[in-house]
């Protein structure tokens, strides 16, 4: 991570990806050329505290030892702005390392709690950013548009906090894309660079946010919240933080918040309120409380995900089936992908330990991809007691589940 990562110079200084424990990128496979399995992506969202205007910027990640294919755009930040940075990874665990001794502190950056990393994701300045956004909204200076109504089913458009579409870890990873050249160099994905690098291909982060913005919203006739992208000449772009602002504005009860049985917020395979709250605060979600635990405790999260998402997928099969699959090795279209993803999330959260039954029956081809699925929409009630020995059964997040290779 570059020094002063929240400044214009820091944002335009490339982040560098390398291997763990002193391994080189080549030895570890941690290169942007290997983006589908071990690529890293960074995304910034900027809020002008004077006007309430929002913008986004996509800092570039390069493989250590390489140079950018094209120098990153230096953004012009508003004088009174506040910036948050989200980091996503297509592998399992990514650790932040500052280029200087003070870089992490300068960015208010966190990748976990006391050495227990979140895994694929990390954050810089998220808590302060969303605190400022809430204050500006309360004063009427920041106006976040409603998520709107689907032109396909006439119902509210989904958000990243909607049990209709969440998996085991609501709001993870980013919507950033880069250009990758045949030589393994990366560049920001904008019109100028696309023209200058005709042999480059687009790489992306396997993101639940991208699932909403790029796949589900178009299938339902919805549009994600967008803002000018300062790394793309002001063209409109999405971001993880914008999705969370939209969800906070529009999501009706029950609201899906990061649950304690998400392995990203566990410590030594045990529930951790402190780590869960740290994650939540960096994506603008409220801390654990008796009120939201009635919806998002481990048992209740499983119950709501099973009951609400099974009905949503069943009712919207016709709209989702024509949609492209983010990951063809998981499902051959958007419907089968989401159905298989729900089934996998059920296992990853150990929902069966709460007396629930997996509502999805999938038909798999020879390579394990879902080619068909049926949903049992019978409403279930979870056993609220924590399952004995939960830490022995907690599923590891399948980091390849939402990797939209080639998108």
C-alpha positions as CSV (number, residue, x, y, z in Angstrom):
1,X,0.0,0.0,0.0
2,X,1.4,3.4,-0.9
3,X,2.1,6.2,1.6
4,X,-0.8,8.5,2.3
5,X,-3.3,6.3,0.5
6,X,-6.3,8.6,0.9
7,X,-4.6,11.5,-0.9
8,X,-4.6,12.2,-4.7
9,X,-1.0,11.2,-4.9
10,X,-1.6,8.1,-2.8
11,X,-4.6,7.1,-4.8
12,X,-2.6,7.4,-8.1
13,X,0.4,5.5,-6.7
14,X,0.0,1.8,-7.7
15,X,-0.5,-0.8,-5.0
16,X,1.8,-3.8,-5.3
17,X,0.8,-7.5,-5.1
18,X,3.4,-10.0,-3.9
19,X,3.6,-13.4,-2.2
20,X,3.3,-14.2,1.5
21,X,6.2,-14.7,3.9
22,X,8.9,-13.3,1.5
23,X,7.8,-15.4,-1.5
24,X,8.1,-13.7,-4.8
25,X,5.0,-13.2,-6.9
26,X,6.2,-15.8,-9.4
27,X,6.9,-18.4,-6.6
28,X,3.5,-17.8,-4.9
29,X,1.4,-17.3,-8.0
30,X,0.3,-13.9,-6.5
31,X,0.4,-11.9,-9.7
32,X,-2.2,-9.8,-11.5
33,X,-1.7,-12.1,-14.5
34,X,-3.2,-14.8,-12.4
35,X,-6.1,-12.6,-11.5
36,X,-8.8,-15.3,-11.7
37,X,-7.2,-17.1,-8.7
38,X,-5.0,-14.6,-6.9
39,X,-5.6,-11.1,-8.2
40,X,-6.1,-8.1,-6.0
41,X,-8.3,-5.1,-6.7
42,X,-8.7,-1.7,-5.0
43,X,-11.6,0.8,-5.0
44,X,-12.0,4.3,-3.6
45,X,-15.2,6.2,-2.9
46,X,-15.0,10.0,-2.3
47,X,-17.5,12.2,-0.6
48,X,-17.4,16.0,-0.9
49,X,-18.4,17.1,2.6
50,X,-19.1,20.6,1.4
51,X,-21.6,19.7,-1.3
52,X,-22.5,16.0,-0.6
53,X,-21.3,15.0,-4.1
54,X,-20.0,11.5,-4.5
55,X,-17.4,10.1,-6.9
56,X,-15.3,7.0,-7.2
57,X,-11.8,6.1,-8.2
58,X,-10.0,2.8,-8.9
59,X,-6.4,2.7,-7.7
60,X,-4.3,0.4,-9.7
61,X,-2.7,-2.8,-8.5
62,X,0.4,-4.0,-10.2
63,X,2.5,-7.1,-9.6
64,X,5.6,-6.3,-7.6
65,X,8.5,-5.9,-9.9
66,X,6.4,-4.6,-12.8
67,X,5.3,-1.1,-13.9
68,X,1.9,0.1,-15.0
69,X,1.1,-0.4,-18.6
70,X,-0.1,3.2,-18.5
71,X,0.5,5.6,-15.6
72,X,-2.6,6.0,-13.4
73,X,-4.8,9.1,-13.6
74,X,-4.1,11.6,-10.8
75,X,-7.5,12.5,-9.5
76,X,-8.5,16.0,-8.5
77,X,-10.1,15.6,-5.1
78,X,-12.5,18.2,-3.6
79,X,-10.9,20.3,-1.0
80,X,-13.2,19.1,1.8
81,X,-13.4,15.5,0.8
82,X,-13.3,12.2,2.8
83,X,-12.2,9.0,1.1
84,X,-12.8,5.3,1.9
85,X,-10.9,2.5,0.2
86,X,-12.1,-1.1,-0.2
87,X,-9.8,-4.0,-1.2
88,X,-10.9,-7.2,-2.8
89,X,-9.0,-10.4,-3.5
90,X,-9.7,-13.5,-5.6
91,X,-7.7,-15.7,-3.3
92,X,-8.3,-16.6,0.3
93,X,-6.3,-14.3,2.5
94,X,-4.8,-10.9,1.7
95,X,-2.7,-8.9,4.2
96,X,-2.1,-5.2,4.0
97,X,1.5,-4.1,4.1
98,X,2.5,-0.4,4.1
99,X,5.1,0.9,1.7
100,X,6.2,3.1,4.5
101,X,6.1,2.7,8.3
102,X,3.1,5.0,8.7
103,X,1.1,4.2,5.6
104,X,-1.4,1.9,7.3
105,X,-2.0,4.5,10.0
106,X,-2.2,7.3,7.5
107,X,-5.0,5.5,5.7
108,X,-6.8,4.2,8.9
109,X,-6.4,0.8,7.3
110,X,-7.5,-2.6,8.7
111,X,-7.3,-6.1,7.4
112,X,-8.7,-7.8,10.4
113,X,-8.5,-8.0,14.2
114,X,-5.2,-8.5,16.1
115,X,-3.7,-10.7,13.4
116,X,-6.9,-12.5,12.4
117,X,-7.5,-11.3,8.9
118,X,-10.9,-10.9,7.3
119,X,-9.6,-12.9,4.4
120,X,-10.4,-11.6,0.9
121,X,-11.2,-8.1,2.0
122,X,-9.8,-5.1,3.8
123,X,-10.6,-1.5,4.3
124,X,-9.2,2.0,4.8
125,X,-11.1,4.8,6.6
126,X,-14.5,3.1,6.1
127,X,-15.7,3.9,9.6
128,X,-15.0,7.6,9.3
129,X,-16.4,7.8,5.8
130,X,-19.8,6.3,6.7
131,X,-20.0,8.3,9.8
132,X,-19.6,11.5,7.7
133,X,-22.1,10.2,5.2
134,X,-24.7,9.6,7.8
135,X,-24.2,13.1,9.2
136,X,-24.6,14.7,5.8
137,X,-27.7,12.7,5.1
138,X,-29.3,13.8,8.3
139,X,-28.6,17.4,7.4
140,X,-30.0,16.9,3.9
141,X,-26.7,17.7,2.2
142,X,-26.1,14.1,0.9
143,X,-29.1,12.7,-0.9
144,X,-28.9,9.1,-1.8
145,X,-31.2,8.0,-4.6
146,X,-33.7,5.2,-3.9
147,X,-32.9,1.8,-5.3
148,X,-36.2,2.0,-7.1
149,X,-38.7,-0.6,-8.3
150,X,-38.0,-3.5,-10.7
151,X,-39.6,-3.1,-14.1
152,X,-39.8,-6.9,-14.3
153,X,-41.5,-7.9,-11.1
154,X,-42.8,-4.6,-9.8
155,X,-41.1,-5.1,-6.4
156,X,-38.3,-3.1,-4.7
157,X,-35.0,-3.5,-6.4
158,X,-32.6,-5.6,-4.3
159,X,-29.7,-4.2,-2.4
160,X,-26.5,-5.7,-0.9
161,X,-28.5,-6.1,2.4
162,X,-31.4,-8.0,0.8
163,X,-31.9,-11.5,2.0
164,X,-33.2,-12.2,-1.5
165,X,-29.7,-12.2,-2.9
166,X,-27.1,-12.3,-0.1
167,X,-24.7,-15.1,0.6
168,X,-22.7,-15.9,3.7
169,X,-20.9,-12.6,3.8
170,X,-23.0,-9.6,2.7
171,X,-20.9,-6.8,1.1
172,X,-17.6,-8.3,0.2
173,X,-15.1,-7.4,-2.5
174,X,-15.2,-4.6,-5.1
175,X,-16.6,-3.8,-8.5
176,X,-13.2,-2.7,-9.8
177,X,-11.9,-3.9,-13.2
178,X,-8.4,-3.5,-14.7
179,X,-6.8,-4.0,-18.1
180,X,-4.2,-6.8,-18.3
181,X,-1.7,-6.8,-21.1
182,X,-0.1,-10.0,-22.6
183,X,3.1,-9.0,-20.8
184,X,1.4,-9.1,-17.4
185,X,1.2,-5.4,-16.9
186,X,-2.0,-3.7,-15.6
187,X,-3.7,-0.4,-16.3
188,X,-6.8,1.3,-15.2
189,X,-9.9,0.4,-17.2
190,X,-10.9,3.5,-19.1
191,X,-11.5,4.5,-22.7
192,X,-8.1,6.1,-23.2
193,X,-6.3,3.0,-22.0
194,X,-8.5,0.6,-23.8
195,X,-7.6,2.4,-27.1
196,X,-3.9,2.5,-26.2
197,X,-3.7,-1.2,-25.2
198,X,-5.6,-3.1,-28.0
199,X,-4.2,-6.5,-26.8
200,X,-5.3,-6.1,-23.2
201,X,-8.1,-8.1,-21.6
202,X,-10.3,-7.1,-18.7
203,X,-9.9,-8.7,-15.3
204,X,-12.2,-8.3,-12.3
205,X,-12.8,-9.2,-8.7
206,X,-15.1,-12.0,-7.7
207,X,-17.6,-9.8,-6.0
208,X,-21.1,-10.1,-4.5
209,X,-21.4,-6.3,-5.2
210,X,-20.6,-7.0,-8.9
211,X,-23.3,-9.8,-8.8
212,X,-25.8,-7.2,-7.9
213,X,-24.6,-4.3,-10.1
214,X,-23.6,-6.2,-13.2
215,X,-25.9,-9.2,-13.3
216,X,-29.0,-9.1,-11.0
217,X,-29.9,-5.4,-11.5
218,X,-30.0,-5.7,-15.3
219,X,-32.0,-8.9,-15.2
220,X,-34.7,-7.2,-13.0
221,X,-34.7,-3.9,-14.8
222,X,-33.0,-2.1,-11.9
223,X,-30.0,0.3,-11.8
224,X,-27.2,0.5,-9.2
225,X,-26.2,3.7,-7.5
226,X,-23.5,5.3,-9.6
227,X,-21.1,8.3,-9.4
228,X,-18.5,9.8,-11.7
229,X,-15.4,7.7,-11.9
230,X,-12.3,10.0,-11.6
231,X,-10.1,7.2,-13.1
232,X,-12.3,7.0,-16.2
233,X,-12.8,10.6,-17.2
234,X,-15.9,11.0,-15.2
235,X,-17.8,8.1,-16.7
236,X,-20.4,6.8,-14.3
237,X,-19.2,3.9,-12.1
238,X,-20.2,1.7,-9.2
239,X,-18.5,0.9,-6.0
240,X,-18.8,-1.3,-2.9
241,X,-19.4,1.8,-0.7
242,X,-22.0,3.2,-3.1
243,X,-23.9,-0.1,-2.8
244,X,-23.8,0.2,1.0
245,X,-25.1,3.7,0.9
246,X,-27.9,2.6,-1.4
247,X,-28.7,-0.4,0.9
248,X,-28.8,1.8,4.0
249,X,-31.2,4.2,2.2
250,X,-33.6,1.6,0.6
251,X,-33.5,-1.8,2.2
252,X,-36.7,-2.6,4.0
253,X,-36.8,-5.0,6.9
254,X,-35.5,-7.6,7.4
255,X,-32.1,-6.1,6.7
256,X,-29.2,-8.6,6.1
257,X,-26.1,-7.6,8.0
258,X,-22.8,-9.4,8.2
259,X,-23.5,-12.3,10.7
260,X,-21.1,-13.7,13.3
261,X,-21.1,-17.1,11.5
262,X,-19.5,-15.6,8.5
263,X,-16.0,-17.1,8.6
264,X,-14.5,-13.7,7.6
265,X,-15.4,-12.3,11.0
266,X,-14.5,-15.4,13.1
267,X,-11.4,-15.6,15.2
268,X,-9.9,-19.1,15.5
269,X,-13.2,-20.5,14.2
270,X,-15.1,-18.9,17.0
271,X,-17.7,-16.1,16.9
272,X,-16.2,-12.7,17.6
273,X,-18.4,-9.7,18.3
274,X,-15.4,-7.4,18.1
275,X,-14.3,-8.6,14.6
276,X,-17.8,-8.6,13.3
277,X,-18.3,-5.0,14.5
278,X,-15.0,-3.9,13.0
279,X,-16.1,-5.4,9.6
280,X,-19.5,-3.9,9.8
281,X,-18.3,-0.4,10.7
282,X,-16.1,-0.3,7.6
283,X,-19.0,-1.0,5.3
284,X,-21.4,1.3,7.1
285,X,-23.4,-1.3,8.9
286,X,-24.6,-1.0,12.5
287,X,-22.9,-2.8,15.3
288,X,-24.3,-6.0,16.8
289,X,-27.3,-5.2,19.1
290,X,-30.2,-7.0,20.6
291,X,-32.5,-5.3,18.0
292,X,-30.6,-6.4,14.9
293,X,-29.7,-9.8,16.3
294,X,-33.4,-10.6,16.1
295,X,-32.7,-10.7,12.3
296,X,-29.0,-11.3,11.9
297,X,-28.0,-13.6,14.7
298,X,-26.3,-16.8,13.2
299,X,-29.6,-18.8,13.4
300,X,-31.9,-15.9,12.3
301,X,-29.6,-15.0,9.4
302,X,-29.8,-18.6,8.2
303,X,-33.5,-18.7,8.6
304,X,-34.1,-15.4,6.7
305,X,-31.7,-16.3,3.9
306,X,-33.3,-19.7,3.4
307,X,-36.9,-18.5,3.7
308,X,-36.7,-15.3,1.7
309,X,-34.1,-16.3,-1.0
310,X,-35.8,-19.5,-1.9
311,X,-39.0,-17.7,-2.6
312,X,-37.2,-14.9,-4.5
313,X,-35.4,-17.4,-6.8
314,X,-38.4,-19.5,-7.3
315,X,-40.6,-16.6,-8.2
316,X,-38.0,-14.9,-10.5
317,X,-36.7,-18.0,-12.3
318,X,-38.0,-16.8,-15.6
319,X,-36.3,-13.4,-15.3
320,X,-33.0,-14.8,-14.1
321,X,-32.6,-17.8,-16.4
322,X,-31.8,-15.7,-19.5
323,X,-29.1,-13.8,-17.6
324,X,-25.4,-14.6,-18.0
325,X,-23.8,-16.7,-15.3
326,X,-21.0,-14.8,-13.4
327,X,-19.2,-18.2,-13.0
328,X,-20.2,-20.9,-15.5
329,X,-18.4,-23.5,-13.4
330,X,-21.0,-22.9,-10.6
331,X,-24.1,-22.5,-12.7
332,X,-24.8,-22.3,-16.5
333,X,-27.0,-19.2,-16.2
334,X,-27.8,-16.6,-13.6
335,X,-30.6,-18.6,-12.0
336,X,-28.7,-21.8,-11.6
337,X,-25.7,-19.9,-10.4
338,X,-27.7,-18.1,-7.7
339,X,-29.5,-21.3,-6.7
340,X,-26.2,-23.2,-6.3
341,X,-24.7,-20.2,-4.5
342,X,-27.5,-20.3,-2.0
343,X,-27.0,-24.0,-1.5
344,X,-23.2,-23.4,-0.9
345,X,-23.9,-20.5,1.5
346,X,-26.2,-22.8,3.5
347,X,-23.3,-25.2,4.0
348,X,-20.7,-22.4,4.6
349,X,-22.8,-20.9,7.4
350,X,-23.5,-24.3,8.9
351,X,-27.2,-23.5,8.7
352,X,-28.1,-27.2,9.1
353,X,-26.8,-26.9,12.7
354,X,-29.7,-24.7,13.5
355,X,-32.3,-27.4,12.5
356,X,-32.8,-26.0,9.0
357,X,-32.9,-27.9,5.7
358,X,-31.2,-26.9,2.5
359,X,-34.0,-25.6,0.3
360,X,-32.1,-26.1,-3.0
361,X,-31.9,-29.3,-5.1
362,X,-29.4,-28.8,-7.9
363,X,-28.8,-30.8,-11.1
364,X,-25.0,-30.9,-11.8
365,X,-23.2,-31.7,-15.0
366,X,-20.1,-33.8,-15.2
367,X,-17.9,-30.8,-14.2
368,X,-20.0,-29.9,-11.2
369,X,-21.8,-26.9,-12.6
370,X,-25.5,-26.5,-11.9
371,X,-27.7,-27.0,-15.0
372,X,-31.0,-27.0,-13.1
373,X,-32.4,-26.3,-9.7
374,X,-35.6,-26.6,-7.7
375,X,-36.5,-24.6,-4.6
376,X,-38.4,-25.8,-1.6
377,X,-40.2,-22.6,-0.4
378,X,-41.6,-24.2,2.7
379,X,-41.0,-21.6,5.5
380,X,-38.7,-22.9,8.2
381,X,-37.9,-21.9,11.8
382,X,-34.4,-22.1,13.1
383,X,-33.3,-23.4,16.5
384,X,-32.0,-20.3,18.2
385,X,-29.4,-22.1,20.3
386,X,-25.8,-21.9,19.1
387,X,-24.8,-25.4,17.8
388,X,-22.4,-27.2,20.1
389,X,-19.0,-27.6,18.5
390,X,-19.9,-25.0,15.9
391,X,-16.2,-24.1,15.4
392,X,-15.5,-27.7,14.2
393,X,-18.1,-27.4,11.5
394,X,-17.9,-23.9,10.2
395,X,-17.4,-23.9,6.4
396,X,-14.5,-22.1,4.8
397,X,-15.6,-19.4,2.3
398,X,-15.3,-20.7,-1.2
399,X,-13.4,-17.8,-2.6
400,X,-13.9,-19.1,-6.2
401,X,-17.7,-18.9,-5.9
402,X,-18.0,-15.3,-7.1
403,X,-15.1,-15.1,-9.5
404,X,-16.5,-13.8,-12.8
405,X,-13.6,-14.8,-15.0
406,X,-13.5,-12.8,-18.1
407,X,-16.0,-10.2,-17.1
